[in-house]
Amino acid sequence: MSQPRFEGSRNYVTTPDLMLAVNAAIRLQRPLLIKGEPGTGKTMLAEEVAAALELPLLQWHIKSTTKAQQGLYEYDAVSRLRDSQLGDDRVKDIGNYIVKGVLWQAFEAERPTVVLIDEIDKADIEFPNDLLRELDRMEFHVYETRQTIQARHRPIVFITSNNEKELPDAFLRRCFFHYIKFPDRDTMQRIVDVHFPGIRKELLREALEVFFGLRDIPGLKKKPSTSELIDWLKLLVAEDIPPEALHSPDGKAAIPPLHGALLKNEQDVHLFERLVHMARLNR
């Protein structure tokens, strides 16, 4: 069976190096580890690859309390105890209390799947290492039922990280890695065109000027992301904000309308307000 090949998507602006990384991971049959700033489309990539290749998508969103075992299966001992107290015949078969995880579902699927393990760095430091054997061998053992579950088809695995924790070297060796760089202005314009194909050019030009100007401010605690730019543009279009409202008449810095879509904490708002005030004093 020939390996699928990702050629891009109408709904997701894919740079050539990102497309190359996706297809390299598929060719090597290794998980693709995606890093990048929040809001750069790491999660959406897996969704778009699944849609483009017409494969089912299974998503596992990681939390600080998530354990690797949950991706394989969980044994619901509490339900079994409750049923035994009620005299339910289901307790005779322990398999009735095995809850299949995302990886089990992918392994037993009739056709190849795309698996997203989202924000792996939120979990305990041992979490990635606990998945090494299963991702390598594409099988795992169910001790309660004495089964060995083997993958019918090797899934295409996407793993995202926001760099909140360092990932173990042994885990990194088994992944193909790609860092999604923050889009430059041309790429950002292509991304916006996907979401707002009819947006006024003047409004977009002024909005991008404000957006990249904010990102260039030194000392900003949280730089606005691509997704926040999309939200801001949605508001500007909905409120019919004119392009000239995004800057002061003399071309100096100004506090943009609806800036709460871009600046998400009071420190950054105060920093920007001070810079605007200083720019006005220096006229």
C-alpha positions, 0 to 999 in steps of 0.5 A: 500500500502506497503511503499518503502524501500531503499536498496542502489544503485550501483552508490552511496556508502551508509553507513548503518546509512544513509540507516537507516535514509532514511528508518526511514524518509519513515516509519515516513512519515517525511521529511529527513533533510540532513546536511553535508559538501558541496560535500558529496553527499546530493543532489545526495542522493535524485536522487539515492533514486528516481532511486532505488525506480523507483519513479519520482524526483521533484527538488526545488533548493533554492536561497536567493530570493526563497519564500515558496509560489513558491513551491506551486504555483505562480499567473502570474498577469503580463501575465494576465494584458498583455493578457487583454490589448490584448483582449485575452479570456484566461483572463476569467479563472484565472486558466490559470495564475496559475503556479504550483510549485514543491509541487503542482506537487508532490501532484497531481501526479498519483504515489508517488514521491521523492521531493528534497528541496535543500539547504533550508538554502539559503532562508530567515529564515522564509522560513522553517516555511512557509512550515510547514503547507503544509508539515504537512497536505499535502494540501494547498489552492489556494486563486485565484481559491478557490481550496484546493489541497490535496496530492494523495500520500505523497511524500518522501521529502529530504531537504538539508542544508549546515548549513549557517543558523540555522533552526527553532526548529518548523521545525526541530521537524517535520523532521528526521535528518541525518548528513553525516559524511565526508567519512573515507579512506575506504569509500572514496576508495569505492566511488572512485571505483564507479567512477574509477573502473580501477584506478591504486592502486598506484595512488589512494593510493598516491592521497588519501594520498595527499587529506587527508593530505590537509584536515588535514592542520590546518587553511585551509579556505576551505577543499577539498570535495569528489566531488573535489577529484573526479574531481582531479582524473579525471584530473590525469587519463586524463593527465596520471600523474604517482603516484610518481609525487604526492610526492617529492622523499624524502617523504616530502610535495610537491605541487601536480600537478593540485592542482587547483582542490582541493584548491579553494582560494589563501589563502589556496594555499599560506598556503600550499606553505608556509608549503611545503617551511618550510618542505624543510627548515627543511630537 
